[in-house]
Amino acid sequence: MNKQNKTNHLIPTWIDELSKVLLGKKDPIRLVLACFLARGHVLIEDVPGTGKTLLSKAMAKSLGLKFSRIQFTPDLLPTDVMGLTLFDRKEQEFKFHPGPLFSDIVLSDEVNRATPRTQSAMLEAMAERQITVDGKTHPLSPYFFVLATENPIDYEGTFPLPEAQLDRFMVRLDIGYPDEENEMAMLNAYRIQSPLDHLQAVVSKDQIDFMIKEINQVTISADVQSYIIRLIRSTRTHPRISLGVSPRGSLALQHLSMAWAYIQGRDYVLPDDIKELAIPALSHRLMISVEARIKREKSSDILQELLEEIPVIQP
């Protein structure tokens, strides 16, 4: 890294601290950190019990930030998420009572169990870090970060996330089961009490702000930007894709790659960064064709084909 970098040395410590809670999962942890520093949000699509809730709580504790959890259910209302305005008889005026979105790290658990009306309440918050209630706009925390979860197996009583909502997530990932060695380590680590109870704040708010400023100075060359554009545009004309990646997806991939390079200790983005991040950053933004769905193809498979076909440098 360049000489001006003063906080990058904290990244390994941050990763190690989170790894005390989520053993053997440093790659997902790095991706979540990159997304947080790139000012994005994460959708974790995985089966229950793989550590989704632990990761979000650990993120908040490692940063000394406020944490809130929203358990999404079919009867959840938008006001339960955003807050509502009530008349205060003592003060003889209407007062706004903030909901759980007014936090730093927000776990939106099983987000696809809420109705589309409640899901849409998250759109403005995730895109603009503000919410509007009764015509008045309320700013959210500058560190506002949504870590949403959904179960990819249990579809009963769920409402698929609309494309507009999926497009607000910078990354979709799965944590997966631990291997045998790490599952044994987990049994020993959690035998008496959770390591989460002893987790320390290792990065301050000022250090977060400085990291974000440094990430904004990470170099991304015109060749790498051209590679991103050609990859994105190929999704819009592919015969097995009915809806390609939006311009928001282009920006998300660029910002994520800059944060990823920073976490790797570099002040420049490599084409390999784009190849590594393309599937978690773009696959949920695609709609594959009916024919492809009939053949049980996945958007990630089509993206992988494109990554293999499209040259890094345009001939």
N, C-alpha and C positions, 0 to 999 in steps of 0.2 A: 504493500500500500504506500501511498505518497506520505511525505513527511507531515502533512497537516492532519493526518488521521490520528486521533487521540483516544478513541473509544472502541476501535475494532478489537482490541485485546480482550474486551469484556465478553465477546461472543462465545468463545469456548467455555468460559465460566458459566454463562447463561445456559448453554446447551447441557453442560454437565449437571447443573442444578435441576433442570427439568427431567433429565435422564434418571434422577433418583426416584422419580415417581413413575415414569413411563420407561421401563427398562428395555434396552435393545431396540429402541425406536428413534435413533438419532436423525435418520433421514426425514421422517414425518415432522419431527420437532424443528429441524432446519427450515423446512418448507413453511411451517406455521409462523416461525419467526420472520422469515423473509416477507411473508404476506403482511404481517403486522407492521413491519418497518416500511413496507411499500404502501401503507394506508389502505389496505384491502380487507376483505372478509373471507372466511373459510367455511366451506360446507364439507362436513365429514360424513361420508356415506358408508356405514359399517354396521355390523351386527352388534347387539347389546353386549356390554361387558369387556370391550376392548380398550377402554381407557379414555373415552371421549370427554367425559365429565371431569375426570382427574386432570387431563391436560389443560382444560380451560381454567380450572381452579389454580393449578400450578402456575399458569401464565400470570394470573393476577397476583399471586403471592410473590413470584420472582421479581415482579416489577413494583410491588407495593401499591398496586392499583385496586380500585373498588370493583367487586365482582357481584353480578346478579344472575339469577337463573330464571328463565321463563319456561315452564312446562306447557308446551302447546297441546291443546285439546280441542275437540270440535265445538265446545261451548265457550271457548275463549273469545272475548270481544276486543275490538281495537282499543277501547279505552283501558282494558286490563293491561295492555302493552305500553301505550303511550302516556296514559294518565288522563285526568278529566278536570273540568272546571266546576267547582261547587260554590254555592252561596254561603258565605260565613256570616251567620246571624250576629255574632258578637261584633265583628268589624263592619257589618253592613256593606259588604262588597263581595264580588266574585273572586275566588282564589283558585289558582291552578295547582293541582296535586299531581306531581310527576309520577310516572309509572316506572317499571323496572328498566326501560330503555335508558333512563338517566343514570348510567353507570359507565365504567370504563371498559371492562371485559364482560360481555353479555353472552351467556350460554343460551341459545335458542334450541331447547331440547325437543326432538321429534317435530321439527318445524312443519313437516308435511301433514301433521294431524289437525292443524288449524284450517278453518275455512278460507277460501280465497280472499274474502273481505278482510280477515285479520292478517293474512299473509301480506296483503297490499299495504298494511299499515307500516311495514318495515321498509318499503321502497325509498321513501324520502330520507329516512334515518340513515340507511346504508349508503345512499348516493351522495347526500349533502351534509350529513352529520347535524341534522336539525329535524324537528317535527313541527307540524302546524296543527293546532287544536283550536277550534272555534275562531278561526281566522287570525290567530296570533301565532307567530313563529317563535319556537324555543330552541336555542342552541344546545347541542349535546356536548359531551366531553370531547376535548381535542384528541384523546386517546381511544375514542369509541371504536370498539372492535367486536364484531359479531362472529362467534364460533357456533355455527348451527349444525345440528345432527339430524340424520334421518336413517331409518332402517330399510335397507334395500330388499329385504325379504318379506316383511309383513306389510301387505298393501291394504288389508281390511281396515276400513274407517279412516283412510288417508285421502288427501287431496294433492295430486301432483303439483309440484311447484311450477308456476307459469314461466315462460321463457324470459319475461322481463325481470322476474325475481332471480332466476338462475344467473342472468347476466350481471347481477350486482355482486356475485361472489367472484373474487379474484381467482380462487382455487377450489377445486373439488378433489378430495383425496380419501383414501381409506387407511386405517392404521394397521389392521390385520392382526392375526394371532401372533404371540411371541414364539420363538423357537424353544426347543426343549431346555437348553441351557438357561435362557433368560426367564422361562417360566419357573424353573427351580429357584433361581435367584429371587424372583418375585415372591414365591412362597416364604422364603427366609426373611426377606425385607419386610413383609407385611405380617409376619407371624405374631408380633406383639402389638404393634400399632402402625398406622400409615406413615410413610416417609413424608407425606404432605404436611403433617403436623410440625415437622422440623424444617420445612423449606424456608430459605432466607430470601429477602429482597436483595438481588445482586446488581440491579440496574436502576438508577434513579430517573425521575422525569426529565431532569436537565440532560442526562446522558442519552435518553431516548431522543430528545429534541436534537441533540448534536449528531447522533447517528443518522437521523433522517436528513439533516442538512448535508452530511457527507455523502449519503447515498445519492442525493440530487446532483452531486458533482462527479459521480461515476461516469466514465466515458463509454458511449456506445457509438460505434463507427457507422458511417453511412452504409457500408457493406452489410453490417449486421441488421441495420434497420431495413434495408432492401430485402434481406432474407425473411424478416418478419412479415413484410408486406406481401411478398410472393407466396408465403405459406398461408397467410390469412385469405388472400384473394383466391387461392386454389380451392378453398372450402366453399366459395360462393358459386363456383361453376362445376363442381364435382357431380357426376350423374347420380351418385348414391347418397348425396346430401341435399335435402330439400330446403334447409335454411342454414346459411353459412355464418361465420363469425362476424360480429358487428365491429364497428370502429372502436367501441369500448373495449372489446377483446384485444385489439392491437395495442391500445394504451396499457391495458393490464399486463400483457406479456412483456412489454418494454419495461415498465416500472418494476415488475417482479424480477426480471433478469438483472436489473441494476442492483436490487437489494440482495439477490442471490450471489452476485459477484462479490459484493461487499462482505457477505457472511463467509465467503470462501477466502477472503483476505486479498482481493484484487480491487483495483480502481478502474477496471475496464471489463466490458462484457465480451465473452467469447461465443462463437456460433454454437459450441457444445452446450452452453447454458440454455440457449433457445431450444435445442433438441431435448434437453432434460426436462424443461419446464412446459413444453408445448402441450402435452397431454393433460397434466393437472390443471393448466390454465385455460385450455380451450375446449376440451371434450364435452363439458357440460353446456357449452354455448351452441352446440350443433344440434340440428334436427335431421336425423337420417331419413331416407325415403322409406315408403311403405314396403317396397321390394326388399330393401336391406333389412328392415325389421323382420320380415317374413323369414329371411335367411338367418335370423338371429345374429346379425352383425352388430358390432358396437362402434360407437363414434371413435373410441380410442384406437380401434383396429384400423379404421380409415385414416386417422391422423398419422398413425405409425407408417402406413404405406406412403403418405405424402412426404413424411420426413425422410424416407428412404429414396424417394424419387426426385425431390427438388434439390438442386445443387446449392451449396452455400454461396458460391460466387456465380453470378449470372454469366453464362457464356456469351 
